[in-house]
Amino acid sequence: MDTIPSSFTIKKNDILQQLSTPDDEYSDLSPKGSVDVGIRKLIDNINGIDGLVTTSSCAGRISVFLEGAKTATSHNGQQNESLQTGVPGGKGKGGRWLFVSHNPVEPVNNLDTPTSEMRPIMNLFGLSKHGILPINLKPATTRFVKFQFEPMILHVMAASLRHAQPVLAAAINAGFRESGVQSLKNLDDPKAFPMVAIRSSGIGLSSLVGYAIDNNKEDHICCIVEENYLQLLLNIANDRFLENSKRVDRFQSQLLQSVHRRERHWEDGKVRGERMKAQGLEEQRRKALQTLGEERDVPLLGLELDSS
């Protein structure tokens, strides 16, 4: 195994110090800002491996997201920047999450016969009213609402490409097929380190479920699907959460097995040098005895050599 640079050890210790703080005080580079309970054990196991440290993570999530304000184009072709104000709590130009869960969502109610007054999922998702999507709606300026399921995503910083290799192999074999190594600046910069992004889009889910009626009034969000359809999306997302959990478990198992195999075959450079030196001296002694035995034309095995 490659030697771990001291600069990596310093970075890892800083991250581990943050991880040791209480959950309500800890923050990382993920949108949520903290480690999800569902992968806390995985995070601890990875950070217990020499040459690896996690930098951001998400166990997977079900979300309903309102897009940010889009750049409008006026009649004279000029872009209108007035709609590009930001809103805290989201990403992009004013986008925000209306609902987020990092765990499967339990059924809200029995929706066999929903009424106009009984729309618990619509209310849960922050969709204020139900309506029909206008034919003349302009996608370029409309702020849509998306229902999404996103599987686990995890970023692991490695001390070297050799340290990164088993992480990437375990991720791909576990089903996170879109995983890859980012930040290859370490090839030229000794203070930079490769980053392994563990992710998969195969079990992801995304569907339009609404839009903002007025770009300047976020509270008026129109739902364009029925309550039963929202329930269907939720059921599918819950099933994919289970598949996501299986992949996470496979990734953790394969990574730990790979690291343990490498540790059993790994040898410190100094120890290896001493062993090779001892083997070389033993080989020289054996050849010397063999040469001496041939000169005397006597067998070596079981014979005490005497020069007298």
N, C-alpha and C positions, 0 to 999 in steps of 0.2 A: 504494500500500500504506500502511496506517495506521502512524503512528509507534509504535515499540516503547517502552513505559514502562521507566524505569530499574529499577523494582521487579521487573519480569519478567526483565530481564537479570541481576539479582542472583540470583534464584531459579534461572535456567537455569545460570548459572556454578557454583552450588553442586552442582546435579545432575550436571553434566558432570565436575566434580572427583571425584565419587564414581565415575562411570563409568570414569575413567582409572585407578582402582586395580585391582590384580590381581583376577581373578575370585574367588579364594578369600577375599578380604577385602571385596569389594563386597557391598552389600545395597540392595535397593530395596523398594517397597511390595508386591511380588508375594509369594504364599505361599512360593515357592521362595527368594526373597530375592536372586536374581541374574538376569542376562540369559542366556536360553537361546542356545546356540551357533547354532541354526538361524535366529535372527532378529537376530543381532548386527549384520550388515551393514545390515539395515533400520533398526535403532535408530540406528546411526551416521549413515545418510543423513538420517533425520528430524531428528536433533539438529544436522545441518549446515545446516538451513534456518532462516533468520532468522524469529523469532517463534514457533518451535515447540520443544518439548522433551518427551521421554517421561518418564513418572513410574513406571509399572509395566508389566510385560509377561509373557506366557506364550506360547511358540511353538505351544502345543497339547500335549495330554498324554493318555496312557492311564493310568487309575488304578483302583484297587480301594479303596473307602472304607468304613470301619466307622462307622456313625452313633454319635453321642454318646448318653449316657444320657438317657432321656426321663423327664419328670415322671410319677411313678406316683400314682394316686389310691387312697387307702385305703377300707375299707368304710364309714367315716363321712363320706366325701366330701372329706377333707382331702388336699392334695397332699403327697407325700412328697419332700422335698428331698434325702434321703440319697443318691439315685442321680445327683445333678447335679455330682459332682466332676469337675474338668477333668483331661485327660491331655495332656502336652506333645506337640507334633508333629502336632496335628490342629486342627480347627475345631469350633465348637459346644461342647456340654457333654460333653467327653470323646471326641469323634469323632477318628479318626486314619486316615491313609492306610496301608493294608497293602502297597500297591505303587504306584509312580509311574514313568512313563517319558515323557520329552519327545521321544522318537523312536519310529519304528515298532519293534515287538518281533519279533525273529527267531524262527522256529519253534523250539520247545524240543526236540521229539522227533517221531519218527514215531508218530502216535497212531491208526494204522489198527485196532489191536487192543489198546487199553489194558487193563491188568489193575488189580486193586485196589492192587497195590504200585507200579504205574507211573503216577503222576499228577503229572507234572512241572509242568504249568500250575497245578494246584491248589496245589502246594507253592510255586511262584513267587509266587502271589497271597496267600500267608499263610493259606490255608484249611486247617485242621488235620484235618478229617474229613469224610466224605460221609454224608449222611443224607436222610431224607424230611421235607418240611415238615409239621409237625403241623397238623391241621385246626383245633384250638382255639387256635392262636397269636394273641395279641392285638397288632394293629399299633400300638396306642397306647403300648405299653410295650416292644415288641420292638426291639432294635437290629439293623437290617438291614445287609447288606453289598451295596454297589452296584458293578458294573463300569461304567465311564464312559469315553467319549471326548469330549474338549472341544476345539474348534478354537481357533485363536489368539485371544487377547484382549489388547488394547493400549490404554493410556491416554496421550493426548497433550495436554499443556497448551499453550494458544495465547495469544498476547499480546492477541488481540482476536477478535471473531466473524468479522471479515474474514479473519484468518489461519486460523481454524478451518474456514472454508467449503471450501477445496480438499481438506482432509484427510477431511472427512465425505463429500464427493462421490466421492472416489477409493475410499473404503471401501465405500460402497453399490454403486458400479458394479463393484467387484471381487468382489462376492458376500457381503460382510459386511452383510447387510440389516438386522440389528438394531442397527446403530451409531447413535449419537446424541450430542448435545451435553448435557453435564451442567454443574452448577455455574454458573448464570447470575447469580451474585451480582455479577459484574463490571458489570452494568447499574446497580447502585447503589453498589458499592464499587470504587474505582479500584485497590485493592491485590489484588483477586480477579480470577481469570482463567478463561475458559471451558475446560472439559475435554472432549475428544472421546473417547468410549468406542467402540473398534472391536471388533465382536464379531458372532458368527453362531451361531444355534442350529440352523440347517437341516441341518447335517451332524453334529450331536451325536448321541450314543448313550448310553443308560442302561438297565441291566438288573439286576434283583435276582439275586444269585447265592448268597446265604447269609444267616446270621443268627448272633448271639451266643447260645449256649445258656444262659449264665448272665450276667446283666448285670454281675455283679461279678467275672467271670472271663473276661477278654478273650482269653486263650489258647485257649479252647474255642469255636472258630468253626466252625459247621457249613456245609458247602457243599451246596446243594440242587439242583445241576445236574450233568450228566455232564461228564467231561473233554472229550468231543468238542464239547459245546456251548460250553465255555470257549474251545476252539480256534476255533470259528466266530466268536464275539465278537471274538477277537483278529484274525482275518483281516479282518473288516469294519472294525475300527478302523484296521488298517494301510492299507486302501484309502482310508479317509477322511483319513488323514494325508497321503496323496499329493494328494488334492483340496484339502486345507487349504494345502499348499505352493504349489499353483497359484494359489490366491486371494491368498496373501501376495505372490507375485511380481507378480500383476496390480495389486494395491494399490500396491506400491512403484513400479512402472513408471508408473501413471497419476498418482500424486502428484508424482513428479519431473517428468513432462512438464507437468503443470498449473502447477507452481511456475516452471519455466523459461519458459513462455509469459507468465506474469504479470510476470516479471522483465524480459523483453524490452520490455514495454509500460509498465513502471513508470518514473516519473521523479521525482527528488527535488523537493520543493516549491520550494526556492530556485532550482534550475535551471529549473524550469517557469516561475517568475515572471519570471526574466530573459529566457527565450525569448519569453514572451507580450509582455513590454515591447518587445523588439526587433521583434516582428511588428507591434505597434501603431504604432511609429514608422515602420516601412517602409510601412504602409498609409496613414498620414497623408502621407508624402512622395509616394506614388503619386497620391493624390487631389489634392494640390496641383499636381503636374505636369500632371495631366489637366485641371484647371480652367484653368491657365495656357495649355495648348494649345488649349482650346476658345475662349478669349478671342481668341487670335490666329488662330483658324480654320486651324490647320496640324496635320498628323499628328504624333504624338509618336514613333512607332517609327522608329528610325534617324535622328532629327533632333536635332542639337545645339542646345539652346535658348540664345539669346544676347539679353541685355537691351539691348544697344547699338543 
